[in-house]
């Protein structure tokens, strides 16, 4: 159990836990569990970044007490500052790894694991799949829709995202991009909301939003919807906040980004 006040004990336990995970993760009897493990690793990586920064700061703050084995204070200070610099560089490299991990986490969340493997030959038409992806957003665009969910609820968010639905064209694009699914590809940490012909999936933790439609439903034109509420850090100009623009009809859509 973490002590929250003894870094030596907590670091040793974290090291043991990672060794155990390295052994346990060689095989997953339930593939869907990998999504949750990746989410936990994302959280651990953010904490590790914070640890590296804090240890670097402590090296700098304690430099006045640093000496080498021969009692040379100047050498001790140089090593303390060098250690702080290297730790901060490690933290920056960890940020790059976290970005890749986040992208992998999003991709893993789109997987619907089946009990049986796919047949060697695929003769079933793509339209026999149950759901098609209308739009998938992440990053700043997803943040605006997540704000819309917090402010007005999931139905308003579905109405807004339905502006990406161009009916038969969207269905054809989903088939071409292999964005058709027998079940909604929601991960264990994703939230799901159904409204009419659409199903919304969203994950505030990882910052992504997806909208899905059943292909057997009539290809009705999208309904207009309110614009997302601006985030507090958004830049405004004389014309007001600029929401996510509706994609051009020729723009590629779906999960196959």
Phi, psi and omega in degrees: 000139179292145179269333183067002178218000179235096185296331180294313180293315182294323178294320179295319180292322178296320178297316178297319180297319180291324175297319177295320179295321179300324178284315186289333186274009178295326180219138175245114176293328177244099184303331181298338180291342180297327181299314179294323178296317179298320178299317178295323178293326176298316178296319179296323181292322176296320178294321179296321175301315179297319179299314180299317179296319182290321177293321177300315179298321179294324175298319180290315183292333182261011184300329181296341182258006187270133175222161171268182184297338179268004180084013181276113183290318181300318178294322178297319179295316179301316181291324179295315180290324177295319178298317179299318180295316180294322179296322179290324175295322177298320179296321179293319176295326178295327176300319178295319177296322180296320178299317179293321179296320179297319178295319177295324179297317178297315179297319180296327180290345180269358184272131172254104183282131178254158179287329182249144178291160178291147176295158183291329178247141183244100180255353182283135178293149182299330183289350175286349174293158188275316187238148172240148177275128178272312181202148174226124182239147173214169180074216185299321181297318178293323180301322181293321178289323176297323174297321179297321178296315180297324186274316188239353178098170186289328182296318178296321178296320178297316179298321178293312182292338179294347174295343176276356184268113179255029175066234185299326179296319178295319178299315180296320180295322180296320178294316181296326182268008181057038180254047176242143190220145175283331175225157179299125182280070179256133177282173184294336180263356180281150173258145186232137177220132180254133177217107179064231182278357186249152170233129181257133171240140180206152183220097180299331183294314181264350175073054175218153183221138177224148177235133183233150180225144176284127186290342181281348179284146180305146182279081182271148178295150181291149178267146177295152182219160179297154176281152179297147175292142181291146173284157186297332183270359184294146178273133178249151172230191185297335182271357179096182183290138180260113181283176174301127183284150175292133184292151175293150184299334182269356183286140179293137180232171176104182185281343182279065185275000000 
